[in-house]
Amino acid sequence: MLVLESKLVAAPKQFALIDEAIRSFQFIRNKALHYWIDTKGATKYDLNKQCAILVKEFAWAGKLNSMARQSAAERAWSAVSKFFDNCKKNIVGKKGYPKFQKDNRSVEYKTTG
């Protein structure tokens, strides 16, 4: 996987839009994790479906790209699956129970083609 990092030179309005996207991404990830905690037997696909429900409930969440919303749900599911993998391996000590994000710094836009 190729990851590119760079420093931005942008207008204050552009930085405000980036901050809004990051907050929306964090909100969707935390809501997906909360849904997993509340719903027994929730799967990865249930978390992805939750993204569409959140857009209907919160109009401002719809400003974030659909692929970025799905990526937020996938990040929540990866935290859940990592926790279960650690439990299956009988790792001594803390297993890494999924936590809510407080200071997210990135938004992932997946594109193909």
C-alpha positions as CSV (number, residue, x, y, z in Angstrom):
1,M,0.0,0.0,0.0
2,L,1.3,3.4,-0.9
3,V,0.7,6.3,1.5
4,L,1.4,9.8,0.6
5,E,1.8,12.6,3.1
6,S,2.2,16.3,2.4
7,K,1.7,19.7,4.0
8,L,-1.1,21.8,2.9
9,V,-1.2,25.4,2.0
10,A,-4.8,26.4,1.9
11,A,-7.3,29.1,2.7
12,P,-9.0,29.2,6.1
13,K,-12.3,28.2,4.5
14,Q,-10.6,25.1,3.1
15,F,-9.1,24.1,6.5
16,A,-12.6,24.5,8.0
17,L,-14.0,22.1,5.4
18,I,-11.2,19.6,6.1
19,D,-11.9,19.9,9.9
20,E,-15.6,19.3,9.2
21,A,-14.8,16.1,7.2
22,I,-12.6,14.8,10.0
23,R,-15.2,15.4,12.6
24,S,-17.9,13.7,10.5
25,F,-15.6,10.7,9.9
26,Q,-14.9,10.4,13.7
27,F,-18.6,10.7,14.4
28,I,-19.6,8.0,12.0
29,R,-16.8,5.7,13.3
30,N,-17.9,6.2,16.9
31,K,-21.6,5.7,16.0
32,A,-20.7,2.4,14.2
33,L,-18.8,1.3,17.3
34,H,-21.7,2.3,19.5
35,Y,-24.1,0.3,17.3
36,W,-21.8,-2.8,17.6
37,I,-21.8,-2.4,21.4
38,D,-25.6,-2.1,21.6
39,T,-26.5,-4.7,19.0
40,K,-25.6,-8.3,19.8
41,G,-24.3,-10.2,16.8
42,A,-23.7,-7.1,14.6
43,T,-21.6,-7.8,11.6
44,K,-19.3,-5.8,9.4
45,Y,-22.2,-5.4,6.9
46,D,-24.5,-4.1,9.6
47,L,-22.0,-1.4,10.4
48,N,-21.8,-0.4,6.7
49,K,-25.7,-0.3,6.6
50,Q,-25.6,2.0,9.6
51,C,-23.8,4.6,7.6
52,A,-26.8,5.1,5.3
53,I,-29.1,5.3,8.3
54,L,-26.9,8.0,9.8
55,V,-27.1,10.1,6.6
56,K,-30.9,10.1,6.8
57,E,-30.8,11.0,10.5
58,F,-28.1,13.6,10.3
59,A,-28.1,15.7,7.1
60,W,-24.6,17.1,7.7
61,A,-23.1,13.6,7.7
62,G,-24.2,13.3,4.1
63,K,-21.6,15.9,3.1
64,L,-19.0,13.3,3.6
65,N,-18.3,11.1,0.6
66,S,-20.0,7.7,0.8
67,M,-16.7,5.8,0.4
68,A,-15.3,7.8,3.3
69,R,-18.3,6.9,5.4
70,Q,-17.9,3.2,4.6
71,S,-14.2,3.6,5.4
72,A,-15.1,4.9,8.9
73,A,-17.3,1.9,9.5
74,E,-14.6,-0.4,8.3
75,R,-12.1,1.2,10.7
76,A,-14.6,0.5,13.5
77,W,-14.9,-3.1,12.4
78,S,-11.1,-3.5,12.2
79,A,-10.9,-2.4,15.8
80,V,-13.6,-5.0,16.7
81,S,-11.9,-7.8,14.8
82,K,-8.5,-7.0,16.2
83,F,-10.0,-7.3,19.7
84,F,-11.5,-10.7,18.9
85,D,-8.3,-11.9,17.3
86,N,-6.4,-11.0,20.5
87,C,-9.0,-12.9,22.6
88,K,-8.7,-16.0,20.4
89,K,-4.8,-15.9,20.7
90,N,-5.1,-15.8,24.5
91,I,-2.8,-12.8,24.7
92,V,-1.9,-12.1,28.3
93,G,-3.1,-8.8,29.7
94,K,-5.4,-6.3,28.0
95,K,-7.0,-7.4,24.8
96,G,-7.5,-4.0,23.3
97,Y,-11.3,-3.5,23.6
98,P,-12.4,-1.0,20.9
99,K,-12.4,2.6,22.1
100,F,-14.2,5.6,20.9
101,Q,-12.0,8.1,19.0
102,K,-11.4,11.5,20.6
103,D,-8.8,13.0,18.3
104,N,-9.0,11.7,14.8
105,R,-6.6,13.3,12.4
106,S,-7.4,11.6,9.1
107,V,-10.2,10.9,6.6
108,E,-9.8,8.0,4.2
109,Y,-11.1,8.4,0.7
110,K,-11.0,5.1,-1.2
111,T,-11.1,5.2,-5.0
112,T,-10.7,2.7,-7.7
113,G,-10.0,2.9,-11.4
